[in-house]
Amino acid sequence: MGRFLDYLLGKDGTRRFIIKRKDSDAGEAGRALEELRSSLFNDLRTSEGAKRQQQRLCGPSVTLTFNFVVSVAIIMANKLVMGKVGFNYPIFLTLIHYTSAWFLLAIFKALSLLPVSPPSKSTPFSSLFALGAVMSFSTGLANISLKHNSVGFYQMAKIAVTPTIVLAEFILFTKKVSFNKVLSLAVVSVGVAVATVTDLEFNFFGACIALAWIVPSAINKILWSNLQQKGNWTALALMWKTTPITIFFLLALMPWLDPPGVLSFAWDLNNTSAIAVSALLGFLLQWSGALALGATSATSHVVLGQFKTCVILLGGYLIFSSDPGVLSICGAVTALCGMSVYTSLNLQEAKESSKLLPKQNASLVKTKSNVAAVNLEKLEVKSDTAETVV
């Protein structure tokens, strides 16, 4: 008995107890990690689970912030590529972006990290084909417009995308916008117009390209948002399906819209590295834009683009002591005020819809219970009738 107590209370026994407890904790942690991995893997194997994971991890604030940071970074990268590097081939640069994105998505698919697409019957191929084609025109024409026009005229053309989206959503989906939202969007448009009115340089070809870009840009955002919100599409799965179609149309557009001489470009280490960084940021921009459109709406994504313009203008004035003029600063401040009102209206609508959802679920459950009760009464009547006949 004494030896047994010494064994329990002695050093050896304590060591054995501690080692056993640590092994148990390590085993529990390993099992928890394995369960987390398996749950994530199982979610990626179904389109519904992948969409739930995207909605859980990528809310509106996260996606909009992600898209904002990447958009500012790619502006700097493309300015470096087209300015200092001298790569003046916007369609071919866009083609490099989408080809790199498709290559990265292929790696994700090979590693079983790409979410599963919904069944082909749920989304017709014509919708995916239209989205891929419109995306090529939207991105390609945007880069050409930025090349031939000033930033101010480019932003002025972008203002016209907002009413185009509102009109198109009303025609296609009978989606209505409240008067307060229309008023706030009008204030945003006027503010951005005043902020960029000092830089309106363009030529006839650039103006035609900017006007031709408005409709594809609006339809592109509407289709991305609609397919993700009404179907079980995630951003990466939709990118995987539409990117080859976009690449095909960019190859067709390149001989018509790009200047000759791309093969004679000096592909040295510095130039290639700058283009590779731009391509990586292009993939992140496409992914973040798709996430933002899936979490918010097409109109909110356009307002985010105008917010970036005002922040860059005010940031240059406050940080780098640039002088855009009093009129431009007042316009930027006015646009930011309108964006704040628009955002608050969206948050208010989201709260109201979240309050109505439990009531709708409760009424649905009540309706189902009533139907079940009626069916039970019918069965009882039938049984009574059968007993009477017998």
C-alpha positions in Angstrom: 0.0 0.0 0.0 2.8 2.4 0.8 4.5 1.7 -2.5 1.2 2.3 -4.3 0.8 5.8 -2.6 4.4 6.6 -3.3 3.8 5.8 -6.9 0.7 8.0 -7.1 2.2 11.0 -5.2 5.8 10.6 -6.2 7.7 12.2 -9.0 7.2 9.4 -11.5 3.5 9.4 -11.0 3.2 13.1 -11.3 5.2 13.0 -14.5 3.1 10.3 -15.9 -0.1 12.2 -15.1 1.2 15.4 -16.6 2.3 13.6 -19.8 -1.0 11.9 -20.1 -2.9 15.2 -19.7 -0.7 16.9 -22.3 -1.2 14.1 -24.7 -5.0 14.3 -24.1 -4.9 18.1 -24.7 -2.9 17.6 -27.8 -5.2 14.9 -29.0 -8.3 17.1 -28.4 -6.6 20.0 -30.2 -5.7 17.8 -33.1 -9.2 16.4 -33.4 -10.7 19.9 -33.3 -8.4 21.0 -36.0 -9.2 18.0 -38.1 -12.9 18.5 -37.6 -12.5 22.2 -38.7 -10.6 21.1 -41.8 -13.2 18.5 -42.7 -16.1 20.9 -42.2 -14.4 23.5 -44.4 -13.7 20.8 -47.0 -17.3 19.5 -46.9 -18.6 23.1 -47.3 -16.4 23.5 -50.4 -17.8 20.3 -51.9 -21.3 21.8 -52.2 -22.3 25.1 -53.8 -24.7 25.9 -50.9 -22.0 25.3 -48.3 -19.4 27.3 -50.2 -21.8 30.2 -50.5 -22.6 30.0 -46.8 -18.8 30.1 -46.0 -18.4 33.2 -48.3 -21.3 35.0 -46.6 -20.0 34.1 -43.2 -16.4 35.2 -43.8 -16.9 38.0 -46.3 -19.4 40.5 -45.1 -20.1 43.9 -46.8 -17.6 45.9 -44.8 -14.8 43.3 -45.3 -15.4 43.0 -49.1 -15.7 46.7 -49.7 -12.5 47.4 -47.7 -10.7 44.6 -49.6 -11.8 46.0 -52.9 -10.9 49.6 -51.9 -7.3 48.7 -50.9 -6.7 46.5 -54.0 -8.2 49.2 -56.3 -5.9 51.9 -55.1 -2.9 49.5 -55.3 -3.6 48.5 -58.9 -4.0 52.1 -60.0 -0.5 52.7 -58.8 0.7 49.5 -60.4 -0.9 50.2 -63.8 0.4 53.8 -63.7 3.9 52.3 -63.3 3.4 49.8 -66.1 1.9 52.2 -68.6 4.0 55.2 -67.6 7.5 54.3 -66.4 7.7 50.8 -68.0 6.0 52.1 -71.2 3.7 49.1 -71.8 1.0 51.0 -73.7 -1.1 48.0 -74.7 -4.3 48.1 -72.5 -6.1 45.2 -74.0 -3.1 42.9 -73.9 -2.5 44.0 -70.2 -6.1 43.0 -69.4 -5.5 39.7 -71.2 -2.4 39.1 -69.0 -4.5 39.8 -65.9 -7.3 37.4 -66.8 -4.9 34.7 -68.0 -3.0 34.9 -64.7 -6.3 34.7 -62.8 -7.3 31.6 -64.7 -4.0 30.0 -64.1 -4.3 30.7 -60.3 -7.8 29.3 -60.3 -6.6 26.2 -62.0 -4.1 25.7 -59.2 -6.9 26.1 -56.7 -8.9 23.5 -58.5 -6.0 21.1 -58.6 -5.6 21.5 -54.8 -9.3 21.0 -54.2 -9.6 24.6 -52.9 -12.0 25.9 -55.6 -15.6 25.9 -54.5 -18.0 23.7 -56.4 -20.2 25.3 -59.0 -24.0 25.0 -58.8 -25.6 22.4 -61.1 -25.7 23.4 -64.8 -29.5 23.2 -64.9 -29.8 26.0 -62.3 -27.9 28.6 -64.4 -28.1 28.5 -68.2 -24.9 28.7 -70.2 -26.2 31.8 -72.0 -26.0 33.8 -68.7 -22.4 32.7 -68.1 -21.5 33.4 -71.7 -23.1 36.9 -71.6 -21.3 37.7 -68.3 -17.9 36.6 -69.7 -18.4 38.6 -72.9 -19.6 41.7 -71.1 -16.7 41.5 -68.7 -14.2 41.6 -71.5 -15.7 44.7 -73.1 -16.2 46.4 -69.7 -12.6 45.9 -68.5 -10.9 46.4 -71.9 -12.8 49.6 -72.8 -12.2 51.0 -69.3 -8.4 50.7 -69.8 -8.6 52.2 -73.3 -10.7 55.1 -71.9 -8.2 55.7 -69.2 -5.4 55.7 -71.7 -7.0 58.2 -74.2 -8.8 60.4 -71.7 -7.9 62.3 -68.6 -8.8 60.9 -65.1 -11.4 63.6 -64.8 -13.2 62.7 -68.0 -12.9 59.0 -67.0 -14.7 59.7 -63.7 -17.3 61.9 -65.4 -18.1 58.9 -67.7 -18.3 56.6 -64.6 -21.0 58.9 -63.1 -23.3 57.8 -65.9 -23.0 54.2 -64.8 -25.1 54.8 -61.7 -28.3 55.9 -63.4 -27.7 53.2 -66.1 -27.6 50.5 -63.4 -30.8 51.9 -61.7 -32.6 52.0 -65.0 -31.4 48.5 -66.1 -32.4 46.9 -62.8 -35.8 48.4 -63.1 -36.3 47.1 -66.6 -34.8 43.7 -66.1 -35.9 42.9 -62.5 -38.5 45.6 -61.7 -36.2 46.7 -58.8 -37.3 50.1 -57.5 -35.1 52.7 -55.6 -36.5 54.9 -52.9 -36.6 58.7 -53.3 -34.1 59.3 -50.6 -31.6 57.0 -52.3 -32.1 58.6 -55.6 -31.5 62.0 -54.0 -28.3 60.8 -52.2 -27.0 59.3 -55.5 -27.7 62.6 -57.3 -25.7 64.5 -54.6 -22.8 62.0 -55.0 -22.9 62.4 -58.8 -22.9 66.2 -58.6 -20.1 66.2 -56.1 -17.9 63.9 -58.2 -18.6 66.0 -61.3 -17.6 69.2 -59.5 -14.5 67.5 -58.0 -13.2 66.3 -61.4 -14.4 69.2 -63.6 -11.0 70.8 -63.6 -9.5 67.8 -65.5 -11.6 67.3 -68.6 -9.2 66.4 -71.4 -10.3 64.0 -74.1 -10.4 63.4 -77.8 -13.1 62.2 -80.1 -11.9 58.6 -80.1 -11.5 58.6 -76.3 -15.0 60.1 -75.8 -16.5 57.4 -78.1 -14.8 54.7 -76.1 -15.9 56.2 -72.8 -19.6 56.3 -74.0 -19.3 52.7 -75.3 -18.0 51.5 -71.9 -20.9 52.7 -69.8 -23.5 50.1 -70.8 -21.2 47.0 -70.6 -19.9 48.2 -67.2 -23.4 48.6 -65.8 -24.6 45.2 -67.1 -21.4 43.5 -65.9 -22.0 44.6 -62.3 -25.7 43.7 -62.4 -25.0 40.2 -63.7 -22.3 39.5 -61.1 -24.5 40.7 -58.3 -27.6 38.9 -59.5 -25.9 35.5 -60.1 -24.3 35.5 -56.7 -27.3 36.7 -54.7 -30.0 34.7 -56.4 -28.0 31.6 -57.1 -25.6 29.5 -55.2 -22.5 30.9 -57.0 -19.4 32.0 -55.1 -17.0 34.6 -56.5 -14.2 32.1 -57.3 -16.6 29.5 -58.9 -18.1 32.2 -61.1 -14.7 33.5 -62.0 -13.6 29.9 -63.0 -16.5 29.6 -65.4 -16.5 33.0 -67.0 -12.7 33.8 -67.3 -12.1 31.5 -70.3 -14.9 33.3 -72.2 -13.4 36.7 -71.2 -10.0 35.6 -72.5 -11.5 34.5 -75.8 -13.1 37.9 -76.4 -10.0 39.8 -75.3 -8.0 37.9 -77.9 -10.6 39.0 -80.5 -10.4 42.6 -79.4 -6.7 43.0 -79.1 -5.8 43.3 -82.9 -8.5 46.0 -83.2 -8.0 48.2 -80.2 -4.3 47.7 -79.2 -1.5 49.5 -81.1 1.0 47.3 -83.0 4.4 46.5 -81.6 3.7 44.3 -78.6 6.1 41.6 -79.7 9.0 44.2 -79.9 8.5 45.2 -76.2 11.6 44.8 -74.0 10.7 41.9 -71.8 13.5 42.3 -69.3 13.5 41.3 -65.6 12.3 44.7 -64.3 9.5 45.2 -66.8 8.3 41.6 -66.5 8.3 41.9 -62.7 6.2 45.1 -62.8 3.7 43.4 -65.2 3.6 40.3 -63.0 2.7 42.5 -59.9 0.0 44.2 -61.9 -1.4 40.8 -63.0 -1.5 39.6 -59.4 -3.3 42.7 -58.3 -5.6 42.3 -61.3 -6.6 38.8 -60.0 -7.2 40.3 -56.5 -9.2 43.2 -58.0 -11.4 40.8 -59.9 -11.9 38.6 -56.8 -12.6 41.5 -54.4 -14.9 43.1 -56.9 -16.9 39.9 -57.2 -17.1 39.5 -53.5 -18.3 43.1 -53.0 -20.9 42.6 -55.7 -22.1 39.4 -54.1 -22.3 41.0 -50.6 -23.8 44.4 -51.6 -25.3 45.5 -54.9 -24.2 46.9 -58.2 -25.1 50.5 -57.2 -23.1 50.3 -54.0 -20.1 49.0 -55.9 -20.2 52.1 -58.2 -20.6 54.4 -55.2 -17.5 52.7 -53.8 -15.6 53.6 -57.0 -16.6 57.2 -56.6 -15.6 57.2 -53.0 -12.1 56.0 -54.0 -11.8 59.0 -56.3 -12.7 61.5 -53.6 -10.4 59.9 -51.1 -7.5 60.0 -53.5 -8.2 63.6 -54.3 -8.5 64.6 -50.6 -5.5 62.5 -49.6 -3.3 64.2 -52.1 -4.4 67.6 -50.8 -3.9 66.6 -47.1 -0.8 64.4 -47.3 1.1 65.6 -50.4 0.0 69.2 -50.3 -1.4 69.1 -53.8 -3.7 72.0 -54.8 -6.7 70.7 -56.8 -8.6 73.9 -56.1 -11.3 75.0 -53.7 -14.0 73.9 -56.1 -12.7 70.4 -56.4 -12.3 70.0 -52.6 -15.9 71.2 -52.0 -17.1 68.8 -54.7 -15.3 65.9 -53.0 -16.7 66.8 -49.6 -20.2 67.0 -51.0 -19.8 63.6 -52.6 -18.6 62.1 -49.4 -21.6 63.5 -47.6 -23.9 62.0 -50.2 -22.1 58.6 -49.9 -22.6 58.7 -46.1 -26.3 59.2 -46.4 -26.6 56.5 -49.0 -24.7 54.1 -46.8 -26.9 54.9 -43.8 -30.0 54.2 -45.9 -28.6 50.8 -46.9 -27.9 49.9 -43.3 -31.3 51.0 -42.2 -32.9 48.8 -44.9 -30.7 45.9 -43.9 -31.9 46.2 -40.3 -35.5 46.4 -41.3 -35.2 43.3 -43.5 -33.4 41.4 -40.7 -36.3 42.2 -38.3 -38.9 41.1 -40.9 -37.1 37.7 -41.5 -38.0 36.1 -38.1 -41.6 37.2 -38.5 -41.7 35.7 -42.0 -40.2 32.4 -40.7 -42.7 32.3 -37.9 -45.6 32.8 -40.2 -44.2 30.1 -42.5 -43.9 27.7 -39.7 -47.5 28.6 -38.6 -48.8 28.1 -42.1 -47.1 24.7 -42.3 -48.5 23.6 -39.0 -52.0 24.7 -40.1 -51.6 22.7 -43.3 -50.4 19.7 -41.3 -53.5 20.0 -39.0 -55.9 20.2 -42.0 -54.3 17.1 -43.5 -54.6 15.3 -40.1 -58.3 16.2 -40.0 -58.8 14.9 -43.5 -57.1 11.6 -42.5 -59.3 11.3 -39.5 -62.5 12.0 -41.6 -61.4 9.3 -44.0 -60.8 6.8 -41.3 -64.2 7.5 -39.7 -65.8 7.1 -43.1 -64.0 3.8 -43.6 -65.2 2.5 -40.3 -68.8 3.6 -41.1 -68.7 1.7 -44.4 -67.3 -1.4 -42.7 
